[in-house]
Amino acid sequence: MSLFHYSSFSDPEILELQKLLEEREGVPYTCEREISGIWLHTSDFEAELRLLLLGQFRVTVSRVCFCRQRKGTMTAVLAWLEHFCRIHQVQSIVIQCVQTEAMANWCQKNDFQPIPHASINIHGIVLGDYKKSCSLNGKNAQVRAFFLFLS
Protein backbone atom coordinates (compact mmCIF):
# COMPACT_ATOMS: atom_id res chain seq x y z
CA MET A 1 0.00 0.00 0.00
CA SER A 2 1.48 3.36 -0.94
CA LEU A 3 1.64 6.23 1.51
CA PHE A 4 -1.29 8.11 -0.04
CA HIS A 5 -3.49 5.15 -0.99
CA TYR A 6 -5.99 4.98 1.86
CA SER A 7 -8.45 7.87 2.02
CA SER A 8 -11.80 6.78 3.48
CA PHE A 9 -13.60 4.46 5.86
CA SER A 10 -15.14 1.36 4.28
CA ASP A 11 -18.81 0.46 4.67
CA PRO A 12 -18.01 -2.54 6.94
CA GLU A 13 -15.77 -0.34 9.12
CA ILE A 14 -18.49 2.28 9.44
CA LEU A 15 -21.11 -0.34 10.32
CA GLU A 16 -18.79 -1.83 12.94
CA LEU A 17 -18.20 1.55 14.57
CA GLN A 18 -21.88 2.45 14.35
CA LYS A 19 -22.80 -0.83 16.05
CA LEU A 20 -20.21 -0.19 18.79
CA LEU A 21 -21.73 3.23 19.50
CA GLU A 22 -25.31 1.97 19.45
CA GLU A 23 -24.50 -0.88 21.84
CA ARG A 24 -22.57 1.36 24.25
CA GLU A 25 -25.00 4.28 24.12
CA GLY A 26 -28.32 2.46 23.72
CA VAL A 27 -29.56 4.78 20.95
CA PRO A 28 -29.51 4.55 17.15
CA TYR A 29 -26.84 6.43 15.21
CA THR A 30 -26.89 7.69 11.63
CA CYS A 31 -23.74 8.04 9.54
CA GLU A 32 -23.08 10.95 7.20
CA ARG A 33 -20.18 10.45 4.81
CA GLU A 34 -17.92 13.42 4.22
CA ILE A 35 -15.14 13.96 1.70
CA SER A 36 -12.45 12.96 4.18
CA GLY A 37 -14.36 11.31 6.96
CA ILE A 38 -17.57 10.30 8.68
CA TRP A 39 -19.98 11.91 11.11
CA LEU A 40 -21.98 9.53 13.29
CA HIS A 41 -24.82 11.14 15.25
CA THR A 42 -28.16 10.51 16.90
CA SER A 43 -31.34 11.83 15.30
CA ASP A 44 -31.48 14.77 17.73
CA PHE A 45 -27.72 15.46 17.36
CA GLU A 46 -27.31 15.21 21.15
CA ALA A 47 -24.63 12.55 20.65
CA GLU A 48 -22.05 12.55 17.89
CA LEU A 49 -18.66 11.33 16.74
CA ARG A 50 -16.91 12.92 13.76
CA LEU A 51 -13.75 11.36 12.36
CA LEU A 52 -11.55 12.84 9.64
CA LEU A 53 -8.94 10.82 7.81
CA LEU A 54 -5.83 12.36 6.29
CA GLY A 55 -4.49 9.42 4.32
CA GLN A 56 -2.00 7.45 6.37
CA PHE A 57 -0.88 10.50 8.32
CA ARG A 58 -3.65 10.69 10.92
CA VAL A 59 -7.22 10.17 12.04
CA THR A 60 -8.68 13.23 13.74
CA VAL A 61 -11.52 13.07 16.21
CA SER A 62 -13.00 16.49 15.52
CA ARG A 63 -16.29 16.18 17.43
CA VAL A 64 -17.27 13.87 20.26
CA CYS A 65 -20.22 13.95 22.60
CA PHE A 66 -21.94 10.89 24.06
CA CYS A 67 -25.23 10.37 25.90
CA ARG A 68 -23.61 8.20 28.57
CA GLN A 69 -20.46 9.79 29.86
CA ARG A 70 -17.83 7.98 31.92
CA LYS A 71 -19.11 4.59 30.73
CA GLY A 72 -16.12 3.65 28.55
CA THR A 73 -17.56 4.62 25.16
CA MET A 74 -14.60 6.80 24.18
CA THR A 75 -12.16 4.14 25.39
CA ALA A 76 -13.97 1.59 23.18
CA VAL A 77 -13.80 4.05 20.25
CA LEU A 78 -10.07 4.48 20.91
CA ALA A 79 -9.54 0.71 20.78
CA TRP A 80 -11.43 0.66 17.45
CA LEU A 81 -9.32 3.57 16.13
CA GLU A 82 -6.05 1.93 17.19
CA HIS A 83 -7.06 -1.26 15.40
CA PHE A 84 -8.06 0.76 12.31
CA CYS A 85 -4.69 2.56 12.38
CA ARG A 86 -2.73 -0.71 12.64
CA ILE A 87 -4.61 -2.25 9.69
CA HIS A 88 -4.25 0.84 7.47
CA GLN A 89 -0.82 1.98 8.72
CA VAL A 90 -2.15 5.35 9.91
CA GLN A 91 0.55 7.12 11.89
CA SER A 92 -1.38 8.99 14.57
CA ILE A 93 -4.69 9.81 16.21
CA VAL A 94 -5.50 13.42 17.08
CA ILE A 95 -8.22 14.53 19.48
CA GLN A 96 -9.07 18.04 18.34
CA CYS A 97 -10.20 20.90 20.59
CA VAL A 98 -10.12 19.26 24.01
CA GLN A 99 -12.10 21.74 26.11
CA THR A 100 -12.68 20.09 29.49
CA GLU A 101 -10.46 18.91 32.31
CA ALA A 102 -12.12 15.47 32.16
CA MET A 103 -11.25 15.01 28.48
CA ALA A 104 -7.71 16.34 29.00
CA ASN A 105 -7.27 13.79 31.80
CA TRP A 106 -8.67 11.03 29.56
CA CYS A 107 -6.20 11.97 26.80
CA GLN A 108 -3.24 11.89 29.17
CA LYS A 109 -4.39 8.60 30.74
CA ASN A 110 -4.51 7.06 27.24
CA ASP A 111 -1.01 8.23 26.19
CA PHE A 112 -2.03 11.27 24.15
CA GLN A 113 0.30 14.24 24.32
CA PRO A 114 -0.68 17.90 23.90
CA ILE A 115 0.42 19.31 20.55
CA PRO A 116 2.58 22.29 21.58
CA HIS A 117 1.51 24.65 18.79
CA ALA A 118 -2.18 23.72 19.18
CA SER A 119 -2.71 23.72 22.94
CA ILE A 120 -2.61 26.09 25.90
CA ASN A 121 -2.19 25.63 29.64
CA ILE A 122 -4.96 27.40 31.53
CA HIS A 123 -4.72 27.15 35.33
CA GLY A 124 -2.90 23.82 35.09
CA ILE A 125 -5.25 22.27 32.53
CA VAL A 126 -3.90 21.80 29.01
CA LEU A 127 -6.68 22.48 26.51
CA GLY A 128 -6.44 22.16 22.73
CA ASP A 129 -5.28 19.34 20.47
CA TYR A 130 -3.79 16.05 21.68
CA LYS A 131 -1.90 13.48 19.60
CA LYS A 132 -1.07 9.81 20.01
CA SER A 133 1.40 8.08 17.73
CA CYS A 134 0.31 4.67 16.52
CA SER A 135 2.53 1.63 16.46
CA LEU A 136 3.51 0.83 12.91
CA ASN A 137 5.66 -1.92 11.57
CA GLY A 138 6.98 -3.07 8.25
CA LYS A 139 7.74 -0.76 5.34
CA ASN A 140 6.02 2.30 6.81
CA ALA A 141 8.16 2.36 9.98
CA GLN A 142 10.77 4.49 8.22
CA VAL A 143 8.11 6.89 6.95
CA ARG A 144 6.73 7.18 10.50
CA ALA A 145 10.22 7.93 11.87
CA PHE A 146 10.67 10.66 9.26
CA PHE A 147 7.38 12.37 10.13
CA LEU A 148 8.03 12.08 13.88
CA PHE A 149 11.35 13.82 13.20
CA LEU A 150 9.47 16.65 11.44
CA SER A 151 6.83 17.10 14.14
Backbone bond lengths (Angstrom), bond angles and torsions (degrees), N, CA, C in turn:
res aa  C-N    CA-C-N  psi(-1)  N-CA   C-N-CA  omega(-1)  CA-C   N-CA-C  phi
1 M - - - 1.445 - - 1.524 108.09 -
2 S 1.301 118.41 129.00 1.450 121.26 179.59 1.523 110.10 -76.62
3 L 1.297 116.87 166.02 1.450 122.46 -176.24 1.522 112.50 -59.71
4 F 1.322 119.29 -34.73 1.451 122.00 -173.96 1.524 112.98 -105.90
5 H 1.315 118.25 14.37 1.457 121.82 -173.60 1.527 113.43 -71.24
6 Y 1.311 118.12 -47.07 1.453 121.10 -170.17 1.521 110.47 -86.20
7 S 1.347 117.78 125.83 1.456 118.63 -175.25 1.520 115.16 -138.44
8 S 1.330 119.51 4.07 1.461 119.13 179.01 1.522 111.00 -156.80
9 F 1.309 115.09 167.55 1.455 121.90 176.80 1.520 108.08 -88.00
10 S 1.321 117.59 137.01 1.464 121.33 179.81 1.530 110.06 -78.38
11 D 1.318 116.15 161.55 1.467 120.56 177.53 1.528 111.87 -57.31
12 P 1.352 119.41 -47.28 1.473 118.58 178.44 1.534 113.01 -61.33
13 E 1.337 117.43 -36.09 1.462 120.32 178.36 1.527 110.64 -65.83
14 I 1.315 115.98 -42.48 1.464 120.38 179.33 1.529 110.28 -63.43
15 L 1.333 116.42 -45.39 1.467 119.96 179.83 1.528 111.50 -62.19
16 E 1.330 116.64 -38.18 1.462 120.98 178.44 1.527 110.73 -63.82
17 L 1.324 116.97 -45.27 1.459 121.02 179.65 1.528 110.57 -67.79
18 Q 1.315 116.92 -40.90 1.458 121.20 178.19 1.533 110.54 -60.68
19 K 1.314 116.54 -44.06 1.466 121.29 177.97 1.531 110.91 -62.34
20 L 1.329 116.99 -42.24 1.462 121.44 177.83 1.526 110.08 -57.50
21 L 1.334 116.54 -47.86 1.468 120.43 -179.36 1.519 111.64 -63.87
22 E 1.323 116.58 -44.66 1.464 120.51 -178.16 1.522 111.40 -63.75
23 E 1.325 117.06 -39.87 1.464 120.34 178.68 1.520 111.77 -67.97
24 R 1.329 117.16 -41.05 1.470 121.29 -177.94 1.524 111.77 -74.00
25 E 1.333 116.35 -36.42 1.458 120.80 -173.84 1.531 113.77 -96.10
26 G 1.328 117.15 -22.48 1.458 120.48 179.47 1.517 114.89 76.10
27 V 1.318 117.22 18.77 1.471 122.08 177.91 1.530 109.00 -136.70
28 P 1.336 117.21 152.89 1.470 119.07 178.12 1.532 112.08 -73.39
29 Y 1.320 114.32 145.91 1.466 122.01 176.81 1.523 109.20 -118.48
30 T 1.318 115.71 147.81 1.454 123.43 173.90 1.527 107.26 -111.93
31 C 1.320 116.84 147.07 1.466 120.32 178.28 1.519 110.33 -113.20
32 E 1.311 115.56 128.81 1.465 123.08 172.98 1.527 106.67 -108.43
33 R 1.321 115.91 123.93 1.470 119.70 175.88 1.526 108.93 -82.05
34 E 1.314 114.88 140.55 1.454 121.63 175.83 1.519 108.07 -121.53
35 I 1.305 117.16 171.41 1.466 120.63 -178.18 1.522 110.90 -55.62
36 S 1.324 116.70 -44.71 1.465 118.80 -175.88 1.526 112.51 -120.97
37 G 1.316 117.46 21.51 1.448 116.90 -179.53 1.515 113.90 -177.88
38 I 1.333 114.38 -161.23 1.454 121.50 -179.45 1.523 109.37 -137.48
39 W 1.320 115.04 153.17 1.458 121.72 177.19 1.514 106.93 -131.06
40 L 1.315 116.26 108.12 1.461 122.87 177.93 1.523 107.94 -97.67
41 H 1.336 116.74 131.35 1.468 119.37 -177.34 1.523 110.55 -153.43
42 T 1.314 115.11 160.68 1.457 121.28 174.27 1.527 108.40 -82.11
43 S 1.316 116.69 166.95 1.467 119.98 -176.58 1.526 112.64 -62.78
44 D 1.327 117.44 -29.70 1.465 120.49 179.53 1.537 112.50 -94.55
45 F 1.321 117.04 3.02 1.467 124.18 179.20 1.533 113.17 61.95
46 E 1.340 116.64 18.48 1.459 120.28 177.00 1.530 111.38 -75.17
47 A 1.314 116.48 -25.00 1.468 121.60 177.81 1.523 107.67 -127.05
48 E 1.328 115.75 139.83 1.461 119.30 -177.65 1.519 111.41 -159.01
49 L 1.326 114.03 157.16 1.459 122.84 173.30 1.520 106.76 -146.19
50 R 1.315 116.35 118.82 1.468 121.08 179.17 1.514 108.18 -117.46
51 L 1.339 115.26 126.00 1.457 122.34 -179.85 1.517 109.58 -120.53
52 L 1.311 116.52 133.37 1.460 122.79 176.35 1.519 108.30 -116.57
53 L 1.311 115.65 139.34 1.462 120.80 -177.60 1.520 109.49 -118.19
54 L 1.319 115.27 123.42 1.464 121.47 176.07 1.521 107.81 -109.83
55 G 1.342 114.54 79.97 1.460 120.71 -179.76 1.509 111.66 49.65
56 Q 1.321 116.31 -133.19 1.459 120.95 178.16 1.530 112.01 -97.09
57 F 1.318 116.50 10.21 1.459 119.51 179.19 1.521 112.17 -79.81
58 R 1.358 116.94 -49.22 1.461 118.02 -178.61 1.522 112.64 -166.67
59 V 1.328 113.25 158.16 1.461 123.01 167.31 1.520 105.24 -109.70
60 T 1.326 116.44 129.44 1.458 121.20 179.08 1.516 110.01 -110.87
61 V 1.315 116.03 127.71 1.458 121.79 170.85 1.526 104.73 -89.28
62 S 1.339 116.25 104.23 1.461 118.85 -173.90 1.523 112.85 -97.48
63 R 1.318 117.51 -19.89 1.470 120.97 175.75 1.526 107.79 -145.99
64 V 1.322 115.88 135.66 1.460 119.61 175.89 1.528 109.10 -152.08
65 C 1.306 114.25 126.85 1.457 121.24 175.17 1.530 106.57 -156.81
66 F 1.328 116.52 125.06 1.461 120.39 -177.64 1.524 110.87 -117.90
67 C 1.316 115.56 154.55 1.471 122.11 177.50 1.520 110.29 -66.04
68 R 1.313 115.80 -46.22 1.465 122.48 -176.57 1.525 109.07 -104.77
69 Q 1.299 115.80 102.01 1.457 119.49 -179.35 1.523 110.28 -89.61
70 R 1.328 114.50 152.47 1.470 123.08 179.97 1.521 111.93 60.94
71 K 1.341 115.90 35.80 1.468 121.61 178.09 1.530 111.43 -119.13
72 G 1.347 117.05 7.67 1.459 120.50 176.11 1.517 115.12 90.57
73 T 1.325 118.06 7.01 1.469 119.34 -178.77 1.522 111.42 -63.70
74 M 1.329 117.30 -46.81 1.472 119.49 -178.68 1.522 110.78 -67.11
75 T 1.311 118.33 -33.63 1.461 121.03 176.82 1.526 110.21 -66.19
76 A 1.336 117.19 -38.21 1.469 120.87 175.92 1.528 110.61 -67.14
77 V 1.331 117.24 -39.20 1.471 121.11 176.37 1.523 109.29 -63.54
78 L 1.326 117.70 -41.95 1.472 120.60 178.10 1.525 111.03 -59.97
79 A 1.317 117.56 -43.75 1.471 120.22 178.14 1.526 109.93 -60.33
80 W 1.333 117.03 -41.26 1.470 121.06 177.63 1.535 110.07 -63.18
81 L 1.335 116.62 -44.58 1.472 120.58 -179.88 1.534 111.71 -64.02
82 E 1.317 117.13 -41.34 1.470 120.00 179.16 1.527 110.57 -63.25
83 H 1.310 116.83 -40.54 1.470 120.98 176.17 1.533 110.39 -63.49
84 F 1.326 116.54 -45.76 1.464 121.98 177.62 1.536 109.96 -57.23
85 C 1.326 116.50 -45.54 1.470 120.49 -178.54 1.523 111.88 -64.72
86 R 1.333 117.55 -39.33 1.474 120.10 177.72 1.531 110.52 -63.34
87 I 1.317 117.08 -45.70 1.469 120.94 -178.46 1.522 111.57 -62.68
88 H 1.339 116.69 -42.32 1.469 121.22 -173.49 1.524 113.72 -101.80
89 Q 1.345 116.26 7.59 1.466 121.63 177.12 1.534 112.35 58.10
90 V 1.323 116.34 39.41 1.465 121.66 175.91 1.525 107.41 -81.82
91 Q 1.324 116.35 134.18 1.456 121.82 -169.12 1.527 115.83 -78.76
92 S 1.328 117.74 -29.81 1.465 117.66 -177.00 1.522 111.64 -156.09
93 I 1.336 113.13 163.39 1.458 122.63 174.75 1.521 106.18 -119.76
94 V 1.331 116.41 131.50 1.459 121.56 178.45 1.527 108.66 -118.01
95 I 1.322 115.98 131.61 1.459 121.72 171.06 1.524 104.89 -101.04
96 Q 1.314 116.11 115.26 1.461 121.91 -172.27 1.534 110.71 -92.86
97 C 1.303 116.03 138.66 1.469 123.60 172.01 1.525 113.74 59.74
98 V 1.315 117.32 50.65 1.463 120.84 173.55 1.526 106.96 -64.16
99 Q 1.346 115.95 123.70 1.466 119.82 -172.85 1.516 114.47 -122.99
100 T 1.330 117.85 1.03 1.462 119.74 -179.83 1.523 110.39 -128.70
101 E 1.311 115.34 155.02 1.460 120.28 177.52 1.524 110.66 -63.07
102 A 1.339 116.89 -37.88 1.466 120.62 -179.60 1.524 111.02 -61.83
103 M 1.336 117.34 -43.87 1.470 119.82 -179.79 1.528 110.98 -71.46
104 A 1.327 118.05 -36.11 1.469 120.73 176.19 1.536 109.66 -62.14
105 N 1.330 116.81 -41.99 1.463 120.73 177.63 1.524 110.91 -64.46
106 W 1.340 116.72 -40.86 1.470 120.50 178.05 1.529 110.09 -61.30
107 C 1.332 116.66 -44.43 1.471 120.19 179.54 1.523 110.72 -59.42
108 Q 1.311 117.32 -47.81 1.456 120.65 -178.58 1.523 111.33 -65.11
109 K 1.330 117.24 -39.91 1.471 121.59 178.54 1.526 111.56 -61.88
110 N 1.339 116.59 -29.88 1.463 121.79 -177.63 1.524 113.19 -102.94
111 D 1.343 116.22 25.99 1.469 123.80 172.13 1.522 115.06 68.41
112 F 1.320 117.43 25.17 1.467 120.98 170.65 1.516 107.57 -86.79
113 Q 1.320 116.09 146.90 1.454 121.81 178.00 1.525 108.89 -118.01
114 P 1.339 117.83 142.40 1.464 119.21 175.71 1.530 110.02 -62.37
115 I 1.309 116.76 139.77 1.466 120.89 175.04 1.531 106.20 -84.02
116 P 1.331 117.71 116.32 1.471 120.62 -171.57 1.532 114.80 -53.07
117 H 1.318 118.14 -43.42 1.462 120.35 -177.24 1.530 113.25 -83.44
118 A 1.350 117.16 2.68 1.468 120.43 -178.37 1.531 111.38 -134.43
119 S 1.324 116.07 27.85 1.466 119.52 178.98 1.526 109.20 -148.68
120 I 1.342 114.42 162.85 1.458 120.18 -179.00 1.528 108.95 -145.81
121 N 1.320 116.00 141.51 1.450 121.87 178.08 1.525 108.06 -92.17
122 I 1.337 115.08 117.24 1.462 120.32 178.40 1.522 107.93 -120.99
123 H 1.333 115.92 110.04 1.469 122.26 179.79 1.526 111.92 53.37
124 G 1.329 116.37 41.17 1.455 121.52 175.73 1.519 115.26 85.57
125 I 1.330 117.27 0.83 1.465 121.64 177.57 1.518 107.86 -111.91
126 V 1.335 116.39 123.93 1.465 119.91 179.83 1.517 108.54 -90.19
127 L 1.328 115.51 113.28 1.460 122.84 178.83 1.521 108.78 -106.08
128 G 1.318 116.86 155.50 1.465 121.29 179.79 1.509 111.26 125.42
129 D 1.323 116.54 -144.71 1.465 121.81 -175.84 1.529 111.26 -96.42
130 Y 1.335 115.21 140.42 1.455 123.01 178.06 1.526 109.16 -122.28
131 K 1.320 116.32 146.42 1.468 121.22 -176.58 1.524 110.59 -131.70
132 K 1.315 114.95 142.21 1.464 122.01 174.38 1.514 107.73 -127.95
133 S 1.313 117.01 125.63 1.462 120.81 176.07 1.516 108.92 -78.82
134 C 1.315 115.20 140.37 1.466 120.83 -179.46 1.519 109.83 -97.20
135 S 1.308 115.54 146.26 1.455 120.60 177.18 1.516 109.46 -71.96
136 L 1.306 115.36 122.75 1.459 121.16 176.65 1.514 108.47 -120.46
137 N 1.298 114.99 155.26 1.458 119.03 175.33 1.515 108.59 -139.65
138 G 1.294 116.28 177.62 1.457 120.06 177.32 1.511 112.75 73.59
139 K 1.336 115.80 -149.42 1.464 121.56 -171.08 1.515 114.15 -65.43
140 N 1.341 118.77 -22.85 1.454 119.45 -177.40 1.529 113.10 -88.11
141 A 1.319 118.50 -2.47 1.462 121.07 179.04 1.522 111.14 -60.86
142 Q 1.320 117.91 -39.23 1.459 120.82 178.65 1.523 110.86 -67.92
143 V 1.317 117.40 -39.08 1.465 120.96 178.10 1.527 109.19 -63.43
144 R 1.332 116.47 -42.68 1.470 120.86 178.71 1.522 109.94 -60.66
145 A 1.320 117.73 -45.43 1.472 121.46 179.82 1.525 110.69 -59.71
146 F 1.319 116.56 -39.96 1.469 120.51 179.45 1.521 110.87 -62.81
147 F 1.355 117.26 -46.55 1.449 119.89 -177.96 1.522 112.34 -72.51
148 L 1.325 118.96 -29.15 1.454 120.65 173.67 1.537 109.67 -66.69
149 F 1.335 115.74 -36.08 1.456 120.52 176.88 1.532 110.18 -62.79
150 L 1.333 117.48 -38.23 1.465 121.34 -178.45 1.524 112.74 -75.31
151 S 1.333 117.37 -26.94 1.475 118.46 -175.07 1.504 113.43 -84.46
